[in-house]
Amino acid sequence: MYLTQLLLPLYDNDGQALPKALFAEVRNELVEQFGGLTAYARAPANGLWREDDSRAVRDDLVIYEVMISELDRIWWANYRTSLEARFRQEQLLIRAHPVEVL
């Protein structure tokens, strides 16, 4: 079993707020594909990283999680590419953690 997390930015690379309909679309796709979803969207997560040697970049994110029994890396790579285009991002992070249900 895997816990798969999608870190989705609230703003595009130009600082423009992304439409709420885009997030609803992704939620619906994930529920349809995997049968459920957990969203951390009420208080956005804050990401901070160094883009180059002199400047730190901040991002406000929502996190969507889905539990999956098998990790289809090709499907997720294609989905990430689709999300990068839709969210107007150079790179978007999707990560998967193996989990054990107790």
VMD Tcl script that builds the backbone (N, CA, C; Angstrom):
set m [mol new atoms 306]
animate dup $m
set s [atomselect $m all]
$s set {name element resname resid chain x y z} {
  {N N MET 1 A 0.851 -1.168 0.000}
  {CA C MET 1 A 0.000 0.000 0.000}
  {C C MET 1 A 0.903 1.239 0.000}
  {N N TYR 2 A 0.451 2.259 -0.720}
  {CA C TYR 2 A 1.210 3.508 -0.818}
  {C C TYR 2 A 0.316 4.695 -0.487}
  {N N LEU 3 A 0.897 5.662 0.197}
  {CA C LEU 3 A 0.267 6.958 0.397}
  {C C LEU 3 A 0.901 7.893 -0.629}
  {N N THR 4 A 0.097 8.355 -1.565}
  {CA C THR 4 A 0.597 9.220 -2.631}
  {C C THR 4 A 0.132 10.639 -2.362}
  {N N GLN 5 A 1.072 11.578 -2.370}
  {CA C GLN 5 A 0.770 12.978 -2.069}
  {C C GLN 5 A 1.076 13.850 -3.274}
  {N N LEU 6 A 0.137 14.723 -3.582}
  {CA C LEU 6 A 0.309 15.709 -4.647}
  {C C LEU 6 A 0.404 17.070 -3.979}
  {N N LEU 7 A 1.495 17.784 -4.193}
  {CA C LEU 7 A 1.678 19.122 -3.641}
  {C C LEU 7 A 1.341 20.116 -4.743}
  {N N LEU 8 A 0.196 20.764 -4.604}
  {CA C LEU 8 A -0.333 21.630 -5.657}
  {C C LEU 8 A -0.248 23.092 -5.244}
  {N N PRO 9 A 0.357 23.930 -6.074}
  {CA C PRO 9 A 0.504 25.348 -5.738}
  {C C PRO 9 A -0.817 26.096 -5.887}
  {N N LEU 10 A -1.012 27.083 -5.022}
  {CA C LEU 10 A -2.198 27.937 -5.124}
  {C C LEU 10 A -2.026 29.019 -6.179}
  {N N TYR 11 A -0.767 29.311 -6.549}
  {CA C TYR 11 A -0.460 30.388 -7.496}
  {C C TYR 11 A 0.439 29.861 -8.604}
  {N N ASP 12 A 0.294 30.425 -9.798}
  {CA C ASP 12 A 1.177 30.036 -10.893}
  {C C ASP 12 A 2.526 30.731 -10.740}
  {N N ASN 13 A 3.428 30.515 -11.682}
  {CA C ASN 13 A 4.776 31.085 -11.592}
  {C C ASN 13 A 4.794 32.605 -11.688}
  {N N ASP 14 A 3.705 33.208 -12.175}
  {CA C ASP 14 A 3.610 34.666 -12.245}
  {C C ASP 14 A 2.912 35.254 -11.030}
  {N N GLY 15 A 2.573 34.416 -10.045}
  {CA C GLY 15 A 1.928 34.891 -8.834}
  {C C GLY 15 A 0.419 35.048 -8.942}
  {N N GLN 16 A -0.164 34.578 -10.033}
  {CA C GLN 16 A -1.615 34.669 -10.218}
  {C C GLN 16 A -2.296 33.471 -9.554}
  {N N ALA 17 A -3.370 33.756 -8.809}
  {CA C ALA 17 A -4.115 32.680 -8.149}
  {C C ALA 17 A -4.693 31.737 -9.197}
  {N N LEU 18 A -4.532 30.462 -8.956}
  {CA C LEU 18 A -5.089 29.458 -9.861}
  {C C LEU 18 A -6.578 29.287 -9.558}
  {N N PRO 19 A -7.388 29.026 -10.577}
  {CA C PRO 19 A -8.840 28.942 -10.369}
  {C C PRO 19 A -9.245 27.749 -9.498}
  {N N LYS 20 A -10.229 27.980 -8.630}
  {CA C LYS 20 A -10.720 26.918 -7.746}
  {C C LYS 20 A -11.259 25.736 -8.542}
  {N N ALA 21 A -11.786 26.006 -9.722}
  {CA C ALA 21 A -12.317 24.925 -10.563}
  {C C ALA 21 A -11.221 23.928 -10.939}
  {N N LEU 22 A -9.991 24.392 -11.067}
  {CA C LEU 22 A -8.875 23.506 -11.396}
  {C C LEU 22 A -8.648 22.489 -10.275}
  {N N PHE 23 A -8.713 22.953 -9.030}
  {CA C PHE 23 A -8.531 22.056 -7.888}
  {C C PHE 23 A -9.690 21.065 -7.785}
  {N N ALA 24 A -10.909 21.542 -8.052}
  {CA C ALA 24 A -12.079 20.658 -8.034}
  {C C ALA 24 A -11.956 19.582 -9.108}
  {N N GLU 25 A -11.447 19.963 -10.259}
  {CA C GLU 25 A -11.253 19.015 -11.359}
  {C C GLU 25 A -10.277 17.908 -10.956}
  {N N VAL 26 A -9.175 18.296 -10.338}
  {CA C VAL 26 A -8.174 17.312 -9.901}
  {C C VAL 26 A -8.761 16.411 -8.815}
  {N N ARG 27 A -9.474 17.012 -7.850}
  {CA C ARG 27 A -10.128 16.203 -6.809}
  {C C ARG 27 A -11.041 15.152 -7.435}
  {N N ASN 28 A -11.874 15.590 -8.366}
  {CA C ASN 28 A -12.811 14.665 -9.014}
  {C C ASN 28 A -12.084 13.557 -9.768}
  {N N GLU 29 A -11.006 13.903 -10.460}
  {CA C GLU 29 A -10.232 12.899 -11.199}
  {C C GLU 29 A -9.652 11.849 -10.257}
  {N N LEU 30 A -9.108 12.304 -9.130}
  {CA C LEU 30 A -8.483 11.373 -8.193}
  {C C LEU 30 A -9.514 10.478 -7.511}
  {N N VAL 31 A -10.653 11.050 -7.146}
  {CA C VAL 31 A -11.711 10.236 -6.539}
  {C C VAL 31 A -12.216 9.206 -7.542}
  {N N GLU 32 A -12.384 9.626 -8.780}
  {CA C GLU 32 A -12.843 8.702 -9.822}
  {C C GLU 32 A -11.826 7.574 -10.045}
  {N N GLN 33 A -10.550 7.929 -10.078}
  {CA C GLN 33 A -9.491 6.951 -10.360}
  {C C GLN 33 A -9.230 6.011 -9.184}
  {N N PHE 34 A -9.253 6.556 -7.937}
  {CA C PHE 34 A -8.801 5.783 -6.781}
  {C C PHE 34 A -9.873 5.549 -5.722}
  {N N GLY 35 A -11.036 6.143 -5.886}
  {CA C GLY 35 A -12.136 5.878 -4.967}
  {C C GLY 35 A -12.163 6.719 -3.708}
  {N N GLY 36 A -11.234 7.646 -3.550}
  {CA C GLY 36 A -11.219 8.497 -2.363}
  {C C GLY 36 A -10.059 9.463 -2.403}
  {N N LEU 37 A -10.073 10.403 -1.458}
  {CA C LEU 37 A -9.047 11.444 -1.427}
  {C C LEU 37 A -9.099 12.128 -0.074}
  {N N THR 38 A -7.950 12.534 0.432}
  {CA C THR 38 A -7.867 13.425 1.583}
  {C C THR 38 A -7.228 14.711 1.092}
  {N N ALA 39 A -7.855 15.851 1.424}
  {CA C ALA 39 A -7.330 17.149 0.992}
  {C C ALA 39 A -6.950 17.974 2.213}
  {N N TYR 40 A -5.752 18.525 2.191}
  {CA C TYR 40 A -5.306 19.477 3.202}
  {C C TYR 40 A -5.330 20.843 2.530}
  {N N ALA 41 A -6.471 21.515 2.638}
  {CA C ALA 41 A -6.664 22.731 1.850}
  {C C ALA 41 A -7.104 23.935 2.675}
  {N N ARG 42 A -7.535 23.743 3.912}
  {CA C ARG 42 A -8.066 24.866 4.689}
  {C C ARG 42 A -6.969 25.862 5.061}
  {N N ALA 43 A -5.849 25.383 5.511}
  {CA C ALA 43 A -4.714 26.242 5.826}
  {C C ALA 43 A -3.572 25.777 4.935}
  {N N PRO 44 A -3.259 26.530 3.898}
  {CA C PRO 44 A -2.246 26.052 2.951}
  {C C PRO 44 A -0.909 25.767 3.632}
  {N N ALA 45 A -0.245 24.749 3.137}
  {CA C ALA 45 A 1.123 24.467 3.562}
  {C C ALA 45 A 2.032 25.497 2.903}
  {N N ASN 46 A 3.117 25.833 3.583}
  {CA C ASN 46 A 4.071 26.785 3.029}
  {C C ASN 46 A 5.359 26.060 2.694}
  {N N GLY 47 A 5.764 26.148 1.433}
  {CA C GLY 47 A 7.029 25.580 1.003}
  {C C GLY 47 A 8.043 26.698 0.816}
  {N N LEU 48 A 9.280 26.410 1.113}
  {CA C LEU 48 A 10.349 27.389 0.943}
  {C C LEU 48 A 11.574 26.643 0.445}
  {N N TRP 49 A 12.174 27.130 -0.630}
  {CA C TRP 49 A 13.378 26.501 -1.155}
  {C C TRP 49 A 14.247 27.559 -1.822}
  {N N ARG 50 A 15.517 27.224 -1.984}
  {CA C ARG 50 A 16.461 28.141 -2.607}
  {C C ARG 50 A 16.502 27.835 -4.099}
  {N N GLU 51 A 16.071 28.818 -4.895}
  {CA C GLU 51 A 16.035 28.642 -6.348}
  {C C GLU 51 A 17.425 28.786 -6.961}
  {N N ASP 52 A 18.194 29.684 -6.415}
  {CA C ASP 52 A 19.588 29.854 -6.825}
  {C C ASP 52 A 20.370 30.222 -5.571}
  {N N ASP 53 A 21.610 30.644 -5.717}
  {CA C ASP 53 A 22.439 30.921 -4.542}
  {C C ASP 53 A 22.000 32.142 -3.753}
  {N N SER 54 A 21.215 33.030 -4.351}
  {CA C SER 54 A 20.918 34.284 -3.671}
  {C C SER 54 A 19.463 34.468 -3.261}
  {N N ARG 55 A 18.559 33.633 -3.766}
  {CA C ARG 55 A 17.147 33.943 -3.568}
  {C C ARG 55 A 16.366 32.715 -3.111}
  {N N ALA 56 A 15.571 32.913 -2.055}
  {CA C ALA 56 A 14.666 31.859 -1.604}
  {C C ALA 56 A 13.288 32.115 -2.200}
  {N N VAL 57 A 12.600 31.045 -2.543}
  {CA C VAL 57 A 11.274 31.131 -3.147}
  {C C VAL 57 A 10.273 30.482 -2.195}
  {N N ARG 58 A 9.115 31.121 -2.044}
  {CA C ARG 58 A 8.064 30.603 -1.173}
  {C C ARG 58 A 6.873 30.187 -2.023}
  {N N ASP 59 A 6.223 29.114 -1.601}
  {CA C ASP 59 A 5.046 28.632 -2.311}
  {C C ASP 59 A 3.970 28.272 -1.304}
  {N N ASP 60 A 2.729 28.647 -1.576}
  {CA C ASP 60 A 1.583 28.210 -0.787}
  {C C ASP 60 A 0.968 27.025 -1.514}
  {N N LEU 61 A 0.755 25.944 -0.770}
  {CA C LEU 61 A 0.355 24.677 -1.381}
  {C C LEU 61 A -0.878 24.087 -0.714}
  {N N VAL 62 A -1.624 23.315 -1.477}
  {CA C VAL 62 A -2.590 22.380 -0.917}
  {C C VAL 62 A -2.039 20.986 -1.193}
  {N N ILE 63 A -2.386 20.066 -0.326}
  {CA C ILE 63 A -1.888 18.701 -0.467}
  {C C ILE 63 A -3.080 17.769 -0.619}
  {N N TYR 64 A -3.046 16.975 -1.668}
  {CA C TYR 64 A -4.040 15.930 -1.889}
  {C C TYR 64 A -3.347 14.592 -1.678}
  {N N GLU 65 A -4.017 13.692 -0.958}
  {CA C GLU 65 A -3.469 12.361 -0.705}
  {C C GLU 65 A -4.447 11.296 -1.181}
  {N N VAL 66 A -3.900 10.251 -1.755}
  {CA C VAL 66 A -4.691 9.068 -2.096}
  {C C VAL 66 A -3.922 7.828 -1.643}
  {N N MET 67 A -4.672 6.834 -1.182}
  {CA C MET 67 A -4.097 5.542 -0.817}
  {C C MET 67 A -4.277 4.612 -2.011}
  {N N ILE 68 A -3.185 3.967 -2.403}
  {CA C ILE 68 A -3.242 3.067 -3.557}
  {C C ILE 68 A -2.570 1.745 -3.197}
  {N N SER 69 A -3.070 0.669 -3.776}
  {CA C SER 69 A -2.501 -0.646 -3.467}
  {C C SER 69 A -1.231 -0.916 -4.269}
  {N N GLU 70 A -1.189 -0.430 -5.513}
  {CA C GLU 70 A -0.006 -0.613 -6.352}
  {C C GLU 70 A 0.396 0.722 -6.953}
  {N N LEU 71 A 1.690 0.932 -7.092}
  {CA C LEU 71 A 2.220 2.191 -7.608}
  {C C LEU 71 A 2.504 2.046 -9.102}
  {N N ASP 72 A 1.676 2.666 -9.907}
  {CA C ASP 72 A 1.845 2.659 -11.364}
  {C C ASP 72 A 2.655 3.899 -11.745}
  {N N ARG 73 A 3.958 3.746 -11.796}
  {CA C ARG 73 A 4.850 4.895 -12.028}
  {C C ARG 73 A 4.602 5.581 -13.367}
  {N N ILE 74 A 4.276 4.824 -14.385}
  {CA C ILE 74 A 4.019 5.426 -15.702}
  {C C ILE 74 A 2.764 6.288 -15.653}
  {N N TRP 75 A 1.695 5.782 -15.021}
  {CA C TRP 75 A 0.463 6.570 -14.906}
  {C C TRP 75 A 0.733 7.872 -14.159}
  {N N TRP 76 A 1.457 7.776 -13.037}
  {CA C TRP 76 A 1.731 8.968 -12.233}
  {C C TRP 76 A 2.637 9.951 -12.976}
  {N N ALA 77 A 3.604 9.465 -13.721}
  {CA C ALA 77 A 4.470 10.361 -14.501}
  {C C ALA 77 A 3.652 11.109 -15.549}
  {N N ASN 78 A 2.755 10.416 -16.223}
  {CA C ASN 78 A 1.896 11.071 -17.213}
  {C C ASN 78 A 0.946 12.065 -16.555}
  {N N TYR 79 A 0.398 11.694 -15.404}
  {CA C TYR 79 A -0.521 12.592 -14.699}
  {C C TYR 79 A 0.222 13.842 -14.222}
  {N N ARG 80 A 1.449 13.664 -13.715}
  {CA C ARG 80 A 2.249 14.811 -13.276}
  {C C ARG 80 A 2.506 15.764 -14.440}
  {N N THR 81 A 2.838 15.229 -15.607}
  {CA C THR 81 A 3.059 16.070 -16.789}
  {C C THR 81 A 1.801 16.861 -17.127}
  {N N SER 82 A 0.651 16.214 -17.052}
  {CA C SER 82 A -0.624 16.893 -17.300}
  {C C SER 82 A -0.865 18.004 -16.279}
  {N N LEU 83 A -0.603 17.706 -15.005}
  {CA C LEU 83 A -0.806 18.715 -13.960}
  {C C LEU 83 A 0.155 19.892 -14.112}
  {N N GLU 84 A 1.392 19.623 -14.493}
  {CA C GLU 84 A 2.361 20.711 -14.685}
  {C C GLU 84 A 1.866 21.684 -15.740}
  {N N ALA 85 A 1.279 21.180 -16.806}
  {CA C ALA 85 A 0.735 22.056 -17.850}
  {C C ALA 85 A -0.481 22.816 -17.334}
  {N N ARG 86 A -1.385 22.129 -16.669}
  {CA C ARG 86 A -2.614 22.761 -16.195}
  {C C ARG 86 A -2.364 23.789 -15.096}
  {N N PHE 87 A -1.370 23.526 -14.232}
  {CA C PHE 87 A -1.048 24.445 -13.142}
  {C C PHE 87 A 0.046 25.443 -13.539}
  {N N ARG 88 A 0.487 25.366 -14.793}
  {CA C ARG 88 A 1.502 26.271 -15.330}
  {C C ARG 88 A 2.770 26.278 -14.455}
  {N N GLN 89 A 3.293 25.067 -14.225}
  {CA C GLN 89 A 4.476 24.883 -13.389}
  {C C GLN 89 A 5.584 24.209 -14.187}
  {N N GLU 90 A 6.822 24.600 -13.913}
  {CA C GLU 90 A 7.957 23.918 -14.524}
  {C C GLU 90 A 8.081 22.504 -13.965}
  {N N GLN 91 A 7.813 22.377 -12.665}
  {CA C GLN 91 A 7.887 21.072 -12.019}
  {C C GLN 91 A 6.871 21.034 -10.882}
  {N N LEU 92 A 6.220 19.910 -10.739}
  {CA C LEU 92 A 5.231 19.710 -9.688}
  {C C LEU 92 A 5.601 18.430 -8.951}
  {N N LEU 93 A 5.491 18.447 -7.634}
  {CA C LEU 93 A 5.940 17.306 -6.837}
  {C C LEU 93 A 4.782 16.363 -6.509}
  {N N ILE 94 A 4.973 15.111 -6.862}
  {CA C ILE 94 A 4.109 14.018 -6.422}
  {C C ILE 94 A 5.041 13.005 -5.771}
  {N N ARG 95 A 4.712 12.603 -4.554}
  {CA C ARG 95 A 5.573 11.641 -3.865}
  {C C ARG 95 A 4.729 10.490 -3.332}
  {N N ALA 96 A 5.353 9.329 -3.224}
  {CA C ALA 96 A 4.664 8.132 -2.742}
  {C C ALA 96 A 5.478 7.524 -1.606}
  {N N HIS 97 A 4.769 7.160 -0.543}
  {CA C HIS 97 A 5.391 6.537 0.623}
  {C C HIS 97 A 4.771 5.161 0.836}
  {N N PRO 98 A 5.591 4.129 0.991}
  {CA C PRO 98 A 5.001 2.842 1.353}
  {C C PRO 98 A 4.429 2.937 2.771}
  {N N VAL 99 A 3.232 2.399 2.973}
  {CA C VAL 99 A 2.605 2.436 4.292}
  {C C VAL 99 A 2.052 1.060 4.639}
  {N N GLU 100 A 1.935 0.847 5.927}
  {CA C GLU 100 A 1.328 -0.376 6.440}
  {C C GLU 100 A 0.089 0.022 7.220}
  {N N VAL 101 A -1.044 -0.528 6.841}
  {CA C VAL 101 A -2.286 -0.242 7.544}
  {C C VAL 101 A -2.367 -1.171 8.747}
  {N N LEU 102 A -2.564 -0.586 9.924}
  {CA C LEU 102 A -2.603 -1.379 11.167}
  {C C LEU 102 A -4.023 -1.750 11.539}
}
mol reanalyze $m
mol bondsrecalc $m
mol representation Tube
mol addrep $m
